Amino acid sequence: NLPTVIFPHGGPIAADGEKGFDYWTSFFANRGYAVVQMNFRGSTGYGYDFMKAGLGQWGGQMQDDVEDATTWAIEEGIADPERICIVGGSYGGYAALMGAATSDLYKCSVSFAGVTDLLYLLDDSRRYGGEETLRIMLGNKSRSELKETSPVNLADQIEIPVLLVQGDDDSRVLLKHGQSMRDALVEAGVEHIYIEQEDSDHFLTLKRNRLEFFKETEKFLEKYIGS
């Protein structure tokens, strides 16, 4: 019955597992939170078919898997259902924002370098020759379907506080993702904090940026789900 951080990984073609020290999960656990990581469909390490099952499932069955893991933690008595926050970076940040928009399980959401606009992600990939690969990941969906699974277009469905952090030197998820989401949250009247980090990349490489992110996240979690 602990305050709980739901922590979907980035990638999304990646996995959480026995990979040594993880400063994100270690920080949250040190502050008294249960941390739930799930290798949703599309993750690596479970064979080709499992990885392939995630193709085209951004905001779909991959998101369902995140929600199923949250429900499991509640039913197992691990998570206090009134004190759960969904937190993530990159694709995990996307999942955190989609969780905020589409689920009633969470009391707050934290997104670092989260993808917020799938159309912008796709259009930007053309500059680097990665459009074909990204289209496969996104499932060759129509532009209207991508809009429907983009957090930037779902801000009016968010009813919980959001902490949104974006680096201005992120070459993977460009600054526009954070700025557009900020503007959408403002327009929708969603309670939020937006932090734009100077000289910050996709990996919180600079110590000052990493410290700022975790100090702000600690305050945010304490305020909305306690410790």
C-alpha positions in Angstrom: 0.0 0.0 0.0 2.8 2.4 -0.9 2.9 5.6 -3.0 3.9 4.3 -6.4 5.7 5.4 -9.5 4.7 3.6 -12.7 7.8 3.8 -14.9 7.5 2.6 -18.5 10.8 2.5 -20.3 11.8 4.4 -23.4 12.6 3.1 -26.8 10.0 1.7 -27.1 12.1 -1.2 -28.7 14.2 -1.7 -25.5 13.7 -3.3 -22.2 14.1 -3.0 -18.4 15.9 -5.8 -16.7 19.1 -6.8 -15.1 21.2 -4.0 -16.5 22.9 -2.8 -13.4 22.4 0.5 -11.5 19.5 2.6 -12.6 19.6 6.0 -11.1 15.9 6.8 -11.9 14.5 3.8 -10.1 17.1 4.0 -7.3 16.2 7.6 -6.6 12.4 6.9 -6.4 12.9 3.8 -4.2 15.3 5.8 -2.0 12.5 8.3 -1.4 10.1 5.6 -0.4 8.1 4.9 -3.6 7.3 1.5 -5.0 8.5 1.5 -8.6 6.8 -0.6 -11.2 8.6 -1.3 -14.5 6.9 -3.4 -17.2 8.3 -4.8 -20.4 5.1 -4.1 -22.5 4.7 -5.8 -25.8 7.2 -4.4 -28.3 10.0 -4.7 -25.7 13.2 -6.6 -26.5 14.4 -9.8 -24.8 11.2 -11.9 -25.3 11.7 -13.0 -28.9 10.8 -11.5 -32.3 7.1 -12.1 -32.1 6.8 -10.2 -28.8 8.8 -7.3 -30.2 6.7 -7.3 -33.4 3.5 -7.2 -31.4 4.3 -3.7 -30.4 4.5 -2.3 -33.9 1.7 0.2 -34.5 0.6 0.0 -30.9 1.7 3.5 -29.7 -1.2 4.6 -27.6 -2.8 1.2 -28.1 -2.0 -2.2 -26.7 1.4 -1.1 -25.4 -0.5 1.5 -23.4 -2.9 -1.2 -22.2 0.0 -3.2 -21.0 1.2 -0.2 -18.9 -2.3 0.1 -17.4 -2.5 -3.6 -16.8 0.8 -3.5 -14.8 -0.7 -0.6 -12.7 -3.8 -2.6 -12.0 -1.7 -5.6 -11.0 0.3 -3.5 -8.5 -3.0 -2.3 -7.0 -4.5 -5.8 -6.8 -1.3 -7.2 -5.3 -1.5 -4.6 -2.5 1.8 -3.0 -3.5 0.4 0.3 -4.7 -2.0 2.7 -2.9 -4.6 3.4 -5.6 -4.9 7.0 -4.3 -1.1 7.6 -4.6 0.1 6.6 -8.1 2.0 8.8 -10.5 3.1 7.7 -14.0 6.7 8.8 -14.9 8.8 8.4 -18.0 11.4 9.7 -20.4 11.3 9.6 -24.2 8.8 7.0 -25.2 8.2 6.5 -21.5 7.3 10.2 -21.4 4.9 9.7 -24.2 3.3 6.8 -22.3 3.1 9.0 -19.1 1.2 11.7 -21.0 -1.1 9.2 -22.7 -1.8 7.7 -19.3 -2.7 11.1 -18.0 -5.1 11.6 -21.0 -6.7 8.2 -21.2 -6.7 6.6 -17.7 -8.2 7.3 -14.4 -5.5 5.3 -12.4 -3.0 8.1 -12.0 -2.9 11.2 -9.7 -0.1 12.9 -11.6 2.2 12.5 -14.6 5.8 13.3 -15.2 7.3 13.5 -18.7 10.9 14.1 -19.5 11.7 14.5 -23.2 8.4 12.8 -24.0 7.2 12.5 -27.6 4.0 14.5 -27.8 3.2 14.8 -31.5 3.5 11.7 -33.6 2.9 13.6 -36.9 5.8 16.0 -36.0 8.0 13.0 -35.1 7.2 11.4 -38.5 7.7 14.5 -40.5 11.0 15.3 -38.8 12.3 11.8 -39.4 12.3 12.5 -43.2 15.2 14.9 -42.7 17.4 12.1 -41.4 16.2 9.3 -43.7 14.5 7.4 -40.9 10.9 7.8 -42.2 10.5 4.1 -43.4 11.7 2.7 -40.0 9.5 5.0 -38.0 6.5 4.3 -40.2 6.9 0.6 -39.4 7.1 1.4 -35.7 4.0 3.5 -35.9 2.2 0.9 -37.9 1.8 2.8 -41.2 -1.2 4.6 -39.7 -3.0 7.5 -41.4 -2.2 11.0 -40.3 -5.6 11.3 -38.7 -4.9 8.2 -36.6 -1.5 9.5 -35.5 -3.2 12.7 -34.4 -5.7 10.8 -32.3 -2.8 9.1 -30.4 -0.7 12.2 -29.9 -0.8 13.7 -26.4 -0.6 17.2 -27.8 -4.1 16.7 -29.2 -5.5 15.1 -26.0 -4.7 17.8 -23.5 -8.3 18.6 -22.9 -8.8 15.1 -21.6 -6.1 15.5 -18.9 -7.5 16.1 -15.4 -4.4 15.5 -13.3 -1.3 17.7 -12.7 1.6 17.3 -15.2 5.3 18.0 -14.8 6.8 18.5 -18.3 10.5 18.8 -18.7 12.3 19.3 -22.1 15.9 20.0 -23.0 16.7 22.7 -25.6 19.6 20.6 -27.0 17.7 17.3 -27.5 18.4 15.9 -30.9 16.1 12.9 -30.6 12.9 14.5 -29.3 13.1 18.1 -30.4 12.2 21.1 -28.3 9.0 21.6 -30.2 7.5 18.5 -28.6 7.7 20.1 -25.2 6.7 23.6 -26.2 3.7 22.4 -28.2 2.5 20.3 -25.3 3.0 23.2 -22.9 0.9 25.4 -25.1 -1.8 22.7 -25.3 -1.9 22.3 -21.5 -2.2 26.1 -21.1 -5.1 26.2 -23.6 -6.8 23.3 -21.9 -6.4 24.8 -18.4 -4.5 21.8 -17.1 -2.5 22.3 -13.9 1.1 21.9 -14.9 4.7 22.9 -14.5 6.9 23.3 -17.6 10.7 23.4 -17.4 12.8 24.0 -20.4 16.4 23.0 -19.6 19.3 25.0 -21.1 22.0 22.9 -22.8 20.1 19.7 -21.9 20.1 16.6 -24.2 18.0 13.5 -24.3 19.9 11.7 -21.5 20.3 14.3 -18.8 24.0 14.2 -19.4 24.9 17.4 -17.6 24.9 17.0 -13.8 23.2 20.3 -13.3 20.3 19.3 -15.5 20.0 15.9 -13.9 19.9 17.5 -10.4 17.3 20.0 -11.5 15.1 17.4 -13.0 15.2 15.1 -9.9 14.8 18.0 -7.4 11.7 19.2 -9.3 10.3 15.7 -9.7 10.8 15.0 -5.9 8.8 18.1 -5.0 6.1 17.3 -7.5 5.7 13.7 -6.3 5.7 14.8 -2.7 2.9 17.3 -3.4 0.6 15.0 -5.3 1.2 11.5 -4.0 3.2 12.0 -0.8 6.1 9.9 0.3 
